[in-house]
């Protein structure tokens, strides 16, 4: 049994319209299914607004969702109140904004103690010792305990956020664009830190980002998201080397490369459709150079490719394996 199993996950937001008009919903996450094993790092990529962060928040029960989220075979969707608070020991989140995710009025000691008091046994003195150990694990000195968030750089604040996520000793962590607000030099250090945490604790990660180069470096598998749906999933290096969905190919062509690899820059026509009024059939067909009539009327299902590979792709006309551009 996988550590985490997600089946047909939906997150819908009601949208206010005319008084007597038909009620509308924004389908932020639309039928996502995947599994995560212990120690896995699965990357999730896509353009801004495609639903990546909403999916991550739904997995840790910060958004109301439909479908099933099974952790160790236990349905998290049915938990509430004290039962949900106790379950949070098993899953935590690292937030994107290292400046807004920490309470400026709490010292770092109090920030970590809030989590430790809830999920870890021991008196205040024992918890302070544990807090110091957590800071050392993420590369900060124990002297930081009595300081406040404004006294740290962005990279240091993100390390504190990671320490807070680790305090409960979770088995599954959602890292929501944890390096996007940081300088490039700091990004590498945070990526390496997360890899070390996976190695030392066996925790599984959903690593959300829009930078495919970063995701490839840290992930075992990558999922590509477009307008609330997963359109391609596969091994990280395999997917980057040979994208099979036209949207994945477009994302990869936009990644700056030092050496020319023969991959042409692909500029997609048009704009991303509104999630309030997605096009019929495949949501990507309005921008796809490989679109057929079937794409305009039928929605492709994320399924293994016919060539017998482990890759899953939601496309009626996938790119052949031997090519890298549509």
N, C-alpha and C positions, 0 to 999 in steps of 0.2 A: 504493500500500500504506500502511495506517495505521501510525503509530509503534508502537502497542500494540494487540494483538488478543487478547481474552480469550474463550475458547469453552468453555461448559459447565463452569465452574469449580465444584468441590465441595471443601468442607472438613468432614470428619467426625471426631468424637471418640468413641472407644469408651468405654462407660460400664459400670462394674463392677456386675454384678447377682448373683443367686443362683448358687451353685456350678454347678448343673446347669441353670440357666435359659438361655433364648435370649439370645445376645449382642446388646446394644443399642448404637445409635450416636446421637449427637446431631448432627444435620445443621445445622451452623452457617452454612454457605454452600451453597446448593442450586441448581446449574445456572445460574450467572450468566454472561451473555455480553454483551460490549460492545466498542467500539473507541475509541481516542483518537488524534487527530492531533497533530502537533507544534504546540505553542503553545496547545493546548486546556486549559481548566480545566473539569473535570466535577465537579459536586457530588454527594455521596452523603448522603442523609438518611434518618432513620428513628428509631424509639424505641430507647432503651437496650436492649441485648441482642438486637437484630435481626440482628447479624452484620456490621455495618459495619467495625469495626476488624479483625475476623478476615479479611475480604476484603482490606483494605489490607495486612495483614501477609502474606497469601498471595501477593500480587502482587510483594512484594520478597523472597520466599522465606524468610520468617521462620516460616511455617507450612507443613506438608506438605499438598499439595492434589492433587486429581485434575482432569482436564481439561487445557486448553492455555493457556499464557501466552506469547504470541509478541511479542518485541520486535525490531523490524526484521526480522521473518520468522524469527527464531531462537527456538526453544522453550526457555524458561528452565527448564522442568521437568526437562529432561534434564541440567542442569549440576550439578556437585558439586565439592568440593575447590577446588583452585587455579583451575579454570576458572570456578567460580561467583564466587570472590573477585574475579577480574579483570572479570567481567561487571558486578559491582556499581558500577563506575564510571558505568554508564549509568542506574542507578536507585537512588534513595535515599529515606529516610523522615524526616519531621519528626514527632516523637512528641508525644503529648498533654500529658504531665506535664513542665513545664520544670524541676521540682525533682528528679525522679527519673531524668531521661534523661541527666544529666551526672555523670561520676565526680567526687565531691567531693574526691578525693585528687589529681586532676590539674589543673594550671593550664590556663587557656584555650589557651595556646600549645601545650601538649602534647596537649590534646584535639583541636585542629585538625591538629597535626602527624601524629597517628596516621593520619588519612585522607590527608593530602597525601603522606606517605612511601609509602603503598601505591599511590596512583593517579596521582601527579604526579611528573615527573622534576625533579631539582635537588637541591643539597646542603642542609644544615640552614639555612644563612643565607638561601638563596633561598626556602626553604619558609616561614621566619619572615616574610619580606617579603610573600609571598603570603597568609599568615594575617592580617597587618595589613590587607591590601587587602580581604579577606573581611569583617573586622569593620567596616571603613568602609562597605562595601556595604550592611550591615544596620543602619547608623546608630550604631555604637559606635566609640570612639576606640581607636587602636592601643595606648594605655597599658593597656588591659584585658588584654593578652596575659599579663602576669605575675601576674594576680589569679586567685582561685579562685571556683567557683560560688557559695559562700555569701555572697560579697561583692556579689552582684547581685540586683536585684529580679526578680520573675517574668517581667515583660515583657522585661527584658534577657537573662534566661536563655533565653527562647524565641528571641530574636534570635541568640544564640550557637548554639542548636540548628539554626537555619536556615542560619547560616554553615557549620556542620559539614556539613549536607546539600549545600551548594553547592560545598564544597571539591573534590569529585570531578568537578565540571562535568557533572552528570547531565542526561539528556534527559527523564527522567520522575521525578516526585517524588510520593510519597504524603504528604499532610498530614493526619495523624490528629487531628482536633479540636484544631488548634493554638492556638485562642483560648479554649477552654471554661474553662480554669483562670485566665483573666486578667480584670482589671477591664474594664468596658465601654469606658472611655476608652483603654485600651491595645489592646483588640481592633481598633479602627479602624486604628490605626497598623500592626499586624501584617498586617491584610488588605490595606492599601495597599502594604505592602512586598512581599507575595507577588505582587500585580498588577504591580508594577514589575519584579520578577524575571522574570515571564513575558514582559514587554515587552522586557527587555534581553537575555535569554538564549534565548528561544524554548522554554524547558522546558515540558513538559506536566504538569499537576497532576491528581491525584484528591484533591479537597478533601472530607474527611469531617467532618460536623457534624450536630447535631440541631436547630439553629436555622435554619429555612428563610429567615428574613429575611437572615441573614448569607450563606447559600449563594447566594441570588438575587443579592446584590450583587456577588459575585466570579465567579460561574460563567457559562460559555457554555451548558452543558446541565446538567440535574439528573436524577439517578436516585433513585427512592424505593424503599426496601427494607422488606420486612415478612417476618419469620420466615425469613430466609435467602434470599429471592427478590426480584428486582427486579419491582415491580408497575407502575411507570410511568416513562417516560423521555421527555424533550422539552426544547426550548429553555427556558432559565431563566425568562424573562419570560412566555412563552406558558403554561408550566406553572403558574406562580403565578397568572396572571390567570384561567386557565380550567382548573382541575384536572378530569381525566376519570375517575380512579379514586376510589372512595369513601374509601379510606384517605388518599390525598393531600388530599382535601377536608377530612377531619377534622384532619389535621396543620395545614393552613393556617388553619382556623377557630380554632385554639388560639394563633395568633401575635397578640400584642397590637398594636393599631393605634391611632394617634392619631385618625385620621378614620374615621368609620363608612362602610363601603363596601357595606352591604346584606348582607354575609355573616353568616349566623347561626352562633352557637357550636354546634358539633356535638359532643356527648358520646357516645363510643362505649360501647355496653353491654358488660358482661363484661370479662374480662381477656385479655391476650395468651396464646394457647395455649402449652403447653409444647413446645419443639422436640424433646423426647424422644418425645412422642406427639401430633404435629400432627393436626388433624382431616382426614378424607378430603375430596377435592375441593379447592376453593379454601380456603387456610388462613385467609382473612379472613372466610369466610361466617358464622362464629359471631358476628361483631360487625357485620355489614353490614346496612344498612337496605334494600338493593336485592337481597338474596339471592333466588335462585330455586332450584327443585329441581335444575337442572343444576349450580349452584354447589356443591351438597352432595355430588355424586358425581364430578364431572369437574374436573381441574385446568386452569385457563386458561393459555394460552401467551402470553408477551410477544410481541406482534406489532403491526404498524402498524394503526391504526384504519381502519375501512371508509370514512371520509370522505375518504381520500386525503391526510391531513396527515402530517407527518413524525413525529408523536407515536406512541410505542409504549405499549401498555397491556395488562396481563394481567387482563382483566375481560370476562365474558360480557354484562354489562349496564352499559356505561360511562355516565357522566353526559353528557347532551347538551352540545354545545359552547356553546350560548347561555346555559346556567345555571351557577351557581357553587355550588349546594348540592344534595345528593341529595334 
